[in-house]
Amino acid sequence: MIDRVKNFFRSKEKVDLLLYDSIFPNPLSGFRMAEFLALLSHYQHSKIIVNPTDYEVVGQPDSQHLLDLKALEKNSELVYHKTRLGSVADILHYDAKLFYCVFLNVIYDCLPYLEKNKTDFIFTLYPGGGFNTKDESSLQKLKKVLTSPFFKGVIVTQEFTRNFIIEKLDCPQNKIHYIFGGIIPQNSIDIKRERVYKKEDSLNICFCSAKYMAQGLDKGYDIFIDVAKMLLKNNYNVKFSVIGGFDQDEIPLGEYSKNFIFYGYKKYDELSEIFLEQDIIISPNRPFVLNDGSFDGFPLGAVVEAALNGVIPILTDELQQNSHFTDNEMIIIKPEAEAIFHSIEGLIKNEKIVHLMSNNIQSKSKKIYSHENQLNQRLKILDIYI
């Protein structure tokens, strides 16, 4: 097991790439797991410092980190031996050509040690993770990061983010790297979908999200339940699955409870088995609800995984972040239950459209989220400084 006792180095360890994270290698955070595994495997002289403070955020004890490390040792011994338990202060023990992490809060916590160490850095500014477009303290953090003399670049995955940091924070455009999407586990890239919806069968509809507030108002869980009740009230042959942080007591289901299955939280590699039996995923998330300046990326990670398994997304895009998908692949709609209800009615009555859209969204998603597309673009950026 990796030594938990803090090591004191006589001299700094030289690496090409140094990473830092607060939840690796937890499989619940599938996109971080995939990205860091890929980077650590690609760069021979690389290390990651991990301080597992976010296990509490996902409702897991700190002891689970030890189990995840054991699983990492079994599945990727190379990356396991590049993993160090520590804190942001341990950045000082490394002489790195480049430092990389994801999320605003993480890079901000690392910043004093990066500057003291005179280490150049790049980070990915995902939605969430402390990035709030209307919170002054968040904006001050981001401004401090973007004006650091050791800031070399930022990867953004949403046009909204790119435009915001240019217009509001004067970030130099030549330091912004826009890559729609993200590195995700490749479990479902080669999945073949066998389910074909027929009108005589039930239409299977799901919702998948972590819970961050009561009734999941930010993710539109309340809208999902309203849509479900409308469909059941009209006697449509539909079944519902809920994956993530919600149970049957979150919003009372009454007589309709028998039509729902609640799976709870699932590891990323457990989602495919569920999604392969679903026809539609509803994701009516709302920006600026969790707090005044918060927003989600487009589409949500759960929606991406569902799409890779041929599930048709019905989702919102209030910030107009979509730049790749068409209405032959997904249905983008306002966060209103009645509108979603009518969209699903149309699908129920046309099994050919369901089959066509399922094929289309799976094919498009496999192209966008393949390692050939996502990982290679990031490696080209990092290689400039390594």
N, C-alpha and C positions, 0 to 999 in steps of 0.2 A: 504494500500500500504506500502511496505517496506520502512522504514525511510531512506531517503537519507542523513540525517545529520550525520556526523561522531560521533560515540559514543566513549566515553572515559571510559575505564573499570578500576575499582579500583583493580581488580585482574584478572588474566588470566582465560579465560574460558577453562575448560578441555574437550577435545574431543579425540576420538579414531582416527578419520581420518579427516584431513583438506584438502580441495580442493581449487584451485584457477583457474579462467578462465576469458577470455576476450570477450566471446560472449554468454555464457549460459544465458537464455534458448532459444536461437534463433533456430527455427525449420529448418532453412536453413542448419545449421551444424548438420545434423542428427546423425552422429556417436558420436559427443560429447554429444548431448542431451541424446542419449541412454545410453552412458557409465556413465555419472554423475547421471542420474536418477536412474540407477541400483545400483550404489555404495552408494548413499545417502539413498536409500530405504533399502539397506541391512544392513548398519552399523547404529545402533540406535543413537550412539553418534558421529554424523558427521555434518560438516558444509561446505559450499562453499562460498568463497569470490568472488564477480564478479565486475570487472571494465570493462564495455562494450565498450572498445576502438575499437574492430574489427567490429562494426556495419558499420563504415565508409568503411571498406574494402569490404563489400558485398553490398555497395551502399544504406544503410538504415540509416535514421536519428537516433540520440540517443533516440528520443522520442519513437521509435519502441520498445525499451527495456522495457519500462513501459507496453506496450500492451502485450509483451511476458510474463512479470511477472504476469499480470492479468490472462493470459491463463494458466500459470503454477499453479496459486492458484486454478483455477477452476478444472484442470485436476489432480493435485497432491498436495493437500494441505500440506501433510507431508513434501515434498521436498521444497515447497514454504517457509515454516517456518524455513527451514535450510539454506536459501539463504540470504546472507548479501551483500549489496552494499558497496564497499570500494576500497582499493588499496593494492598493495603488502605490504605496510607498516603495514597494519592491521594484518598481520601474527603475529606480535609481541603481539597481544592481546590474542593469543591462546596458551595453553599448549597442544600440540598435540602429540600423540604417533607416528603418521606418517603423512607426507604430500605427496600429489600426484597431478600431473598435466600432461598435454600433450604438446609436442612441445618444441624445444630447446629455442626459444626466451622467452617463458613463464617461464621455470624453471630458466633460467639465470637471468631474472628480479627479481625473487623471492629469488635467492640465498643469497644475502647479509642479508636479514631478517631471512632466515632460519638458517644461520650460527650464526647470532647474538642471535637468540632465541634457538640455539642448538637443532634444530628440525631435526630428521632423515627424509629422503625423498626418494621416488621412482618416476620416471617419464617414460612416453612413448615417445620414439624418433621416431616419424613418419617422413617420407619424407616431406620436406617443413617446414614451420614455423621457418625459420632461419637456417636450417641444409643444409649446402652447402659444398660438399666434396672438393672443390677447392678454397674456400675463406679462407684466413688466419685468418681474424677476427672471422669468424664462427667457425673455428677449435679451436681457442684459447678459445672461449666461452665454447665450448663443453669440452675441456680439463679441464678447471677450474671447471666445474660441476662434471665431472667424478673423479676428484681428491679431491673433498671436503671431509672432515672428516665425514660429515653427509650423504654422498651418500651411499645408501644401495642397490640400484639396478636400472636397466633400462630395460624396456620392448621394444623389437624391433619386428616389424612385417614383416621385409624383411631380407632374408639371406645376401643380399648385405650390409645392414646396420650392421648386426652382424659382418661380416667379416671385414668391414671397421674399426669399432671402436676397434677391437682386433688388427689388423695389423698396423693401423696408429696411434692409440692413446693408445695402451697398456692397454685397459680396461680389468680388470680381468674377465675371462670367467665365474667364479662362481657368478658374479653379473649381468650377461646378461641373460634375460629370453626371449627366442624366441617363439613368438606365431604368426603363420601365420594368416593374416586377421585382424579383429578388431571387436569391439562391434558395432553393427548397430541396428537401429530400427527394431523391429520384425514384422512390419506391413505386410510384404509379406511372412513370413515364412510358413503360412498356406494357401497361395493363391492357388487356383486351376485354371490352365490356360485352357480356352475353345477354344481359337483360334487355328485352325489347317490350315496350309498353303496348298493351292491347286494351281497347276500350272495355272489354269484359272483365279485365283485371282491375285491381285497385291502383290508383295513382299514388305513388309514395312520395311524400313531401317532408323535407327535413329543415332543421334550424341548428346551427352550430356556432357557439360562442362561449368565451369565458364570461363570467358575471363580474361586472365592475360597479353596478348600482342596482337598487331595488327595481324589480320588474324588467331589468335589462332595457331601460328606455333608450340608452345610447345606441344599443345594437338593434333596437326595434323588436324585441321579443314580444312586447305587448301587441304590436301590429300582427306578428305571426299568429298569435293566439286568436286575435279577432278574425283573421282570414280563415283559420281552421274552423272556428265556430260557424262562420258564414257558410262554408262549404258543407259542413255536416248538417247544418240546419236545412240546407237545400237538398239533402239526401244524396249527395255525390259520393261515389265509392272511393274514398280517400283514406289514407293512413298517414300518421305523423310520427316523426322521430325527432327527439331533442338530444343533442350532444353538447356537453359542456357544463356550465355552472348552474343550471336551472332544474328544478324538480316540479312535481305535480302540485306542490303547495304554493309555488311562486305566484301564480295567477290561477284562481279556482277554475277547474274545468267542468265541474258538475257532472251532468249525465254523459259528457263526451270523453271522460277520462279513459274509458276502455279503448279509445281510438289512438292513444298515445303510447309511445315507448320512450322512456328516459334512460339514457346510457351513462350520464355523468361524464366526467372528464376522461378522455382517452389519449393515449400516446399517439403521436403522429402516425406511426407505422400501423396503428390499429384502425385508422379511419377508413382505409380503402375497403375493408370487408363490409363496413356499413354502407358506404357511399355507392358501392356497386349494386345495391338493392334499392337505391333511391332514384327518383326521376327528376325532382326539382329541389333546389335549395333556395329558401327565402332569406334574404339578407337586407332588411330595410333599415340599415343603420342611419343615424342622424348626426350631423356634425354639431359641435358646440352645445351638447346636452350634458355630457359627463362633467364638463366645466366649460367656461365661457369661450375658451379658445382651442379646445381639443378637437381633433378630427381623426378619422381613420384613413388608411390607405385604400386604394381601389385596385382590384377587389380585395376583400379580406383574405388572409391566409387560408382559412377554412374553406372559403369559396374556391380558391385556386385548387386545393386538393380535391374538392368535390368535382370541379370541372375536369380535372385530369382523369377522373373516373366516369366521365360522361354524364354528369348531373347538370341539368340546365339551371343556370342562376337567374333568379328574379331578384333584382337588387337596385339599390338607390345610388345616385351619383350627384348629390346636391352641389358639390364643388367642381363638377365637370372635369374630373380627372381622367376619364377614359380616353385613350388615344389609340387603342388597338383593336377593340372588339366591335362587332357589328350586330345589328338586330337579327341576324340569322344565327347568332351564336348565344346571345343572352338577351334578357328583357330588362331594360333599365326604366325605372318607373319612380314616381313620387312616393314618399313614405306614407301612403294612404291605403288602408285595408281594402276599401271598396275597389280601387283601381287594380290592386293585386288579385283580388277575387275574380274580377272579370278577365284578367289575363290568364289565370289558371282555368277558368271556364272554357276559354278558347282552346287551350291545350288538351283538356279532357275530351273535347269533341273532335280532335284531329290527331289521331295517333301517328299519322305520317309526319306531321310537323314535329311532334315530340321526338321521333326517331331521327329525323334530319338534324334538328338542333343539337341533340345529344352527340351525334357524330361530329358536327361542326365545332362545338365547344371543346370537345376532347382533342380533336386534331389541332386546333389553334393553340390551345393551352400547352400542348406538348412541345410545340415550336417555341413559344415565348419563354417557357420556364425550363427548357433543357439546359444542362450544364454547358453545352456547346455555345449557347447564346448568353446565358447569365454569367457563368464563371469566367469564360474567356474574356469578356469585356472588362471584368474587374481585374483580372491578372494583367492585362495590358496597362491599366492605370497604375497598379502597384509596381509593375516592372520599371516604370519610368524612374522611380525613386530607389529601387533596389538593384 
